[in-house]
Amino acid sequence: MEPRPSPAAAPAPDLVRDLDWRVVPAARFGEAASAWNRIVAERGYPPFMRAEVIASALAEFGSGREVVATAERDGRIVAAGVLVRTRFATWETFQPSQIPLGALVQEAGVALGVALGGLACALPGYAAIVAVTQQDPAFVTRPADSPRLRTIDYIDTARVAVEGSFEGYWAARGKNLRTNDRRQHAKLAADGVAVRFDEITEAGAVAAAIAEYGALESAGWKAGGGTAISPDNAQGRFYRSVFETFCARGAGRIFRCLFDDAPVAIDLAVEEAGMLVILKTTYDERWKSVSPASLLRRAYFSEVFGAGRVRAIEFYGKVMEWHRRWTDDVRTLYHVNAYRNAGVRSLHERLVRRSASARMPASAEAIRSTSSSERS
């Protein structure tokens, strides 16, 4: 039996306030789906935070140990999260690599630090640390550190602000990007390669498109690591489910670049509420010299600018050199550690320093032994 907290270990009343947390097994996530999507829509969270995506991720990547926590104020759900215990007394938000942000949503009027303090009391057993992974300051203001709260930089991510005309945007890009685009098209034309771009938005065409994506990915470097999409693996089933659902709602977009009618680059993206999020991208490495992924991006960025529906194109990945060719708009995602009390934070930080001094590997898994939100 796990020890129960003593009265002295409980959070101060100001951390709990008027939120009433309820925790149930993740198998009951559907009960919170409507409220979850209402918060996503009202707060303007990215479309991949919708309940349908979280449910698909739980089905394919969940361990079965996850729980759903909902916080109510005056009978209304104002915050919700999916969490899993990673070690004794340590919980973190559910977040497989396919979802760019940790599975926690909250109304604008709910302070993150306040919510997490109450959540620590509601979770089963003695929850000393609640780690919230990969939060976006564009949607949830980064809270100030306190004796019970610590935030940690994660990665820089980039977005393209869709403002004005595509011609103006493209003219502002670096000379190398624009010159390379012209040269690549000229080389393909000289070689007699017919270049075509298209877009798949019909739910009935998703299965074939995901299979094409997997074939491209499996022919590249990911095949060796076993991380490529396949129609028969968890990743393939997840993306097929997500995109069939989003396409049925008119929000799924699969962009393709084809050379002589053969797909050579594919971007999987979702669009909703003025945001286009690129979830995955792949290309045929045999055509690396002509950058088919870059050709594809230029083609559909032009269409996105012209359509006028989208305010921002989000990459949601660690900023690489190639991202900076497309945008200068960069921000830092962050993790949050909420501690049950100041003493737990002090002990945790001593353990982190001791691990560092012992020259433990500075990998995500090594750091997970103290708190997953220390990832780098």
Residue pairs with C-beta under 8 A, 6 or more apart in sequence:
2 88
2 124
2 125
2 126
3 126
4 126
5 126
5 340
9 126
9 340
9 341
10 121
10 340
11 117
11 118
11 120
11 121
11 148
11 340
11 341
12 117
14 114
15 113
15 114
15 117
15 118
15 148
16 114
16 117
16 118
16 121
17 114
17 118
18 73
18 74
19 71
19 72
19 73
19 78
19 79
19 110
19 114
19 115
19 118
20 71
20 72
20 73
21 69
21 70
21 71
21 72
21 118
21 119
21 121
21 122
22 69
22 70
22 71
22 72
22 122
23 67
23 68
23 69
23 122
23 123
23 124
24 31
24 67
24 68
25 66
25 67
25 68
26 58
26 62
26 64
26 66
26 67
26 68
26 82
26 94
28 68
29 51
29 54
29 55
29 58
29 68
29 82
30 55
31 68
32 51
32 68
32 70
32 77
32 80
33 51
33 52
33 55
34 51
35 70
35 77
35 80
36 50
36 51
36 54
36 77
36 80
36 105
37 50
37 51
39 45
39 77
39 78
39 79
39 80
39 105
39 106
39 107
40 47
40 49
40 50
40 51
40 105
41 273
42 107
42 108
43 105
43 106
43 107
43 108
43 139
44 139
44 273
44 275
45 105
45 139
46 100
46 101
46 136
46 139
46 275
46 277
46 314
46 316
47 53
47 246
47 251
47 270
47 271
47 272
47 273
47 275
47 277
48 99
48 100
48 101
48 242
48 270
48 277
48 279
49 99
49 101
49 103
49 105
52 242
52 245
52 246
53 99
53 242
54 82
54 94
54 99
54 103
56 238
56 241
56 242
56 245
57 94
57 96
57 98
57 99
57 103
57 238
58 66
58 82
58 94
59 238
59 241
60 96
60 234
60 235
60 237
60 238
60 241
61 96
61 98
61 234
61 238
62 94
63 84
65 84
65 85
66 82
66 83
66 84
66 94
67 82
67 83
67 84
67 123
67 124
68 80
68 81
68 82
69 80
69 81
69 82
69 83
69 119
69 122
69 123
70 77
70 79
70 80
71 77
71 78
71 79
71 80
71 106
71 110
71 115
71 118
71 119
72 78
73 110
78 106
78 107
78 109
78 110
79 104
79 105
79 106
79 107
79 110
79 115
80 104
80 105
80 106
81 93
81 94
81 102
81 103
81 104
81 105
81 119
81 132
82 93
82 94
82 103
82 104
83 91
83 92
83 93
83 94
83 103
83 123
83 130
84 91
84 92
84 94
85 91
85 123
85 124
85 125
86 92
86 131
86 368
86 372
87 369
89 125
89 126
89 127
89 128
89 129
90 127
90 128
90 129
90 131
90 370
90 371
90 372
91 123
91 127
91 129
91 130
91 131
92 102
92 130
92 131
92 132
92 133
92 371
92 372
92 373
93 102
93 103
93 104
93 131
93 132
93 133
94 102
94 103
95 101
95 102
95 103
95 133
95 134
98 235
98 238
98 239
98 279
100 134
100 277
100 279
100 316
100 317
101 133
101 134
101 135
101 136
101 316
101 333
102 132
102 133
102 134
102 135
104 132
104 135
106 112
106 115
106 140
111 143
112 132
112 135
112 140
112 141
112 143
112 336
113 143
113 146
113 148
113 149
113 338
116 130
116 132
116 149
116 336
116 338
117 148
117 338
119 127
119 130
119 338
120 127
120 128
120 130
120 338
120 339
120 340
121 127
123 130
126 340
127 340
128 339
128 340
128 344
128 348
129 337
129 338
129 339
129 340
129 344
129 348
129 371
130 337
130 338
131 335
131 336
131 337
131 338
131 371
131 372
131 373
132 335
132 336
132 337
132 338
132 373
133 154
133 335
133 372
133 373
133 375
134 154
134 333
134 334
134 335
135 142
135 333
135 334
135 335
135 336
136 157
136 331
136 333
137 331
137 332
137 333
137 334
138 331
142 151
142 334
143 149
143 151
143 336
145 151
147 339
147 341
147 342
147 345
148 338
148 339
148 340
148 341
148 342
148 345
149 336
149 337
149 338
149 339
150 336
150 337
150 339
150 345
151 334
151 335
151 336
151 337
152 334
152 335
152 336
152 337
152 373
152 374
153 332
153 333
153 334
154 332
154 333
154 334
154 335
154 375
154 376
155 317
155 318
155 319
155 332
155 333
156 318
156 319
156 330
156 331
156 332
156 333
157 314
157 315
157 316
157 317
157 318
157 319
157 330
157 331
157 332
157 333
158 315
158 319
158 323
158 324
158 326
158 327
158 329
158 330
159 312
159 313
159 314
159 315
159 327
159 329
159 331
160 169
160 301
160 312
160 313
160 326
160 327
160 329
161 311
161 312
161 327
161 329
162 169
162 304
162 305
162 310
162 311
162 312
162 313
163 169
164 305
165 305
166 301
166 302
166 305
166 306
169 301
169 305
170 178
170 298
170 302
173 325
173 326
174 325
176 325
177 294
177 325
177 326
180 291
180 294
181 294
181 295
181 298
184 290
184 291
184 294
184 295
185 195
185 295
187 290
188 195
188 259
188 290
189 195
193 259
193 260
194 259
194 260
194 261
195 257
195 258
195 259
195 295
196 257
196 258
196 261
197 255
197 256
197 257
197 258
197 295
197 296
197 299
197 300
198 255
198 256
198 258
199 253
199 254
199 255
199 256
199 300
199 303
200 206
200 209
200 247
200 253
200 254
200 256
201 247
201 250
201 252
201 253
201 254
202 247
203 243
203 244
203 245
203 247
203 248
203 252
205 247
206 240
206 243
206 244
206 247
206 252
206 254
207 231
207 240
207 244
209 243
209 254
209 256
209 266
210 229
210 231
210 236
210 239
210 240
210 243
211 231
211 236
212 256
212 263
212 266
213 229
213 239
213 254
213 266
213 268
213 280
213 282
214 228
214 229
214 230
214 231
214 236
216 263
216 264
216 265
216 266
216 282
216 283
216 284
217 223
217 228
217 229
217 282
218 228
218 229
218 230
219 284
219 285
219 286
220 228
220 282
220 283
220 284
220 285
221 285
222 228
227 235
228 235
229 235
229 236
229 239
229 280
230 236
231 237
231 240
239 268
239 279
239 280
242 252
242 270
243 252
243 254
243 268
243 270
244 252
245 252
246 252
246 270
251 270
251 271
251 272
252 269
252 270
252 271
253 269
253 270
253 271
253 276
254 266
254 267
254 268
254 269
255 266
255 267
255 269
255 296
255 299
255 300
256 263
256 265
256 266
256 296
257 263
257 264
257 265
257 266
257 283
257 292
257 293
257 295
257 296
257 299
258 264
259 287
259 292
263 284
264 283
264 284
264 287
264 292
265 281
265 282
265 283
265 284
265 292
265 293
265 295
265 296
266 281
266 282
266 283
266 296
267 278
267 280
267 281
267 293
267 296
267 297
267 300
268 278
268 279
268 280
268 281
269 276
269 277
269 278
269 279
270 276
270 277
270 279
271 277
271 309
271 310
274 309
274 310
274 311
274 312
275 310
275 311
275 312
275 314
276 304
276 310
276 312
276 313
276 314
277 313
277 314
277 316
278 313
278 314
278 315
278 316
279 316
281 293
282 293
283 292
283 293
283 296
284 292
294 322
297 326
301 313
301 326
304 310
304 313
315 323
317 323
319 330
324 330
335 373
335 374
335 375
336 373
337 345
337 348
337 371
337 373
337 374
339 345
339 348
348 370
348 371
351 370
352 367
352 370
352 374
355 366
355 367
355 369
355 370
356 362
360 366
362 376
364 372
364 375
364 376
367 374
367 375
367 376
368 374
368 375
